Amino acid sequence: MLLYQGLRLALNPMAPDVVALVGGGGKSSTAFRLAAEVAALGKRAIVAPSTRIAAFQTAWAPAFLEISGAELPFAAIEQHLARHGYCLLGGPVAGDRRLGLEPAQIDALAHRAADLGVAAITVEADGSKMRPLKAPAAHEPVLPDATTHLVPVAGLDAVGAAIDARTVHRPELVCTALGLMPEPPPRLTPARLAQLLRHPDGGAKGLHPGMRFTPLLNKADAPLHLGYGRLTAALLAEHGVSSLVTRVGDAAQPPIIERWGQVAVIILAAGGSRRLGRPKQLEVVNGAPLIAHAMRTAQQSGVGPMLVVTGFEDAATRAALATWQTDVASVHNPAWAAGQATSVRAALRALPATVEAAIFVPVDQPMLDPLLLRRLTNAWRAGADLVAPQVDGELRGAPALFDRQHWGELLALEGDVGGRRVLMAHRARVTTVPAEAAWLRDIDTEDDLRALH
């Protein structure tokens, strides 16, 4: 998966993505690689650091333009962009460093993005003295007002090491943010890294409600570091923070290994069960109602938050929920009789903004294995936006996973249809995972019930 995809960039010059990179362990590499990705798409990008960068980094871009005054040379910028697709802007050399731009200058670039055709601006917004981890000083980060994405970067090679000056820039500030004594130097754990990245005096410093916040866990280029990255990402996801596990410095590989975030499991239990003649969600199978089987499957999968959509026999369904699981979230769909699409809409509108993908699970599959939900989620983490089970070469429509980018299509559905219509509209892009036919056996009639015994 590429960086622009994992960061969910819109790449619209009318409202350009301004990606501010903070922290340590790969900010510069990320800024240049992201700009190159945008240019490879036939769009334009600018690398515009707001802090000092190494003087030699001008060689990383296909073109460099020195900015020596307050006014930006837009004509020269346009020429570089027309020739190369992206370019680096920076100030004069001071020692072995090159000065960055003022935040107001980056805001001016964003303001003129439509005229320049610039879809993205990448901003290295603080320094780390080449350390994989840091905490910001009082004057950091230097964020333009136009910032749309705040991306704290951390090198996973810092995990397991002591929080001291050899590994960490400003270790005393890291310890303060984490509530640790600096002596003897404590070690950085995945839990401490996750805490620092989302801390308002750490990776989240300067975060405003209008910004998208996505920590980048970099240098996952060895099994141990990948494991640390997954542990950290899982802890971030528990707090509603999405993150990316990356190896940005490896030009031969896609930069994103995995994306992490909350994946909701939505149990559709609102239908009228016309063929069965009574509410199937309350039908007892092997000592428990079908709604309980669905909830247990979702819980045992360990995927993420669960939401139950009720409708027909709402009071009885909620009573069953209270009996079998007291803390489950639910939403009532009063329009259930108009078809499954109304339940899909009710569920998506009820999900918090922190959820990145949703798995829709029918209530009438009592043999469903939690392993299948994990397979769907793992495929999404690897970059798939639509994931469905496959049995003997045949695509099945439920349960299926839909990344947030497809929710608009789901919300537009009408009548007694569900996500399968969206899957079929993008059949070539659907990633399939193996499933057993028995797992997907559903209950629609009395004969289906008898076949289970």
Secondary structure as UniProt FT lines:
FT   HELIX           3..6
FT   TURN            7..8
FT   TURN            13..14
FT   STRAND          17..23
FT   HELIX           27..40
FT   TURN            41..42
FT   STRAND          44..47
FT   STRAND          53..54
FT   HELIX           55..60
FT   STRAND          64..66
FT   HELIX           74..84
FT   STRAND          86..90
FT   STRAND          93..94
FT   TURN            95..96
FT   STRAND          97..98
FT   HELIX           103..111
FT   HELIX           113..116
FT   STRAND          118..124
FT   TURN            129..130
FT   STRAND          133..134
FT   TURN            138..139
FT   TURN            145..146
FT   STRAND          149..155
FT   HELIX           156..158
FT   TURN            159..160
FT   TURN            165..167
FT   STRAND          168..169
FT   HELIX           171..178
FT   HELIX           190..197
FT   TURN            200..206
FT   TURN            209..210
FT   STRAND          212..213
FT   STRAND          216..218
FT   HELIX           223..238
FT   TURN            239..240
FT   STRAND          243..246
FT   TURN            248..249
FT   TURN            251..252
FT   STRAND          256..260
FT   STRAND          262..269
FT   TURN            274..277
FT   HELIX           280..282
FT   STRAND          284..285
FT   TURN            286..287
FT   STRAND          288..289
FT   HELIX           290..301
FT   STRAND          306..310
FT   TURN            312..313
FT   HELIX           314..324
FT   TURN            326..327
FT   STRAND          329..332
FT   TURN            334..335
FT   HELIX           336..338
FT   HELIX           340..350
FT   TURN            353..354
FT   STRAND          355..362
FT   TURN            363..364
FT   TURN            366..367
FT   HELIX           370..381
FT   TURN            382..383
FT   STRAND          386..391
FT   TURN            392..393
FT   STRAND          394..395
FT   STRAND          400..403
FT   HELIX           404..406
FT   HELIX           407..411
FT   HELIX           420..425
FT   HELIX           427..429
FT   STRAND          431..434
FT   HELIX           437..440
FT   HELIX           446..451
//
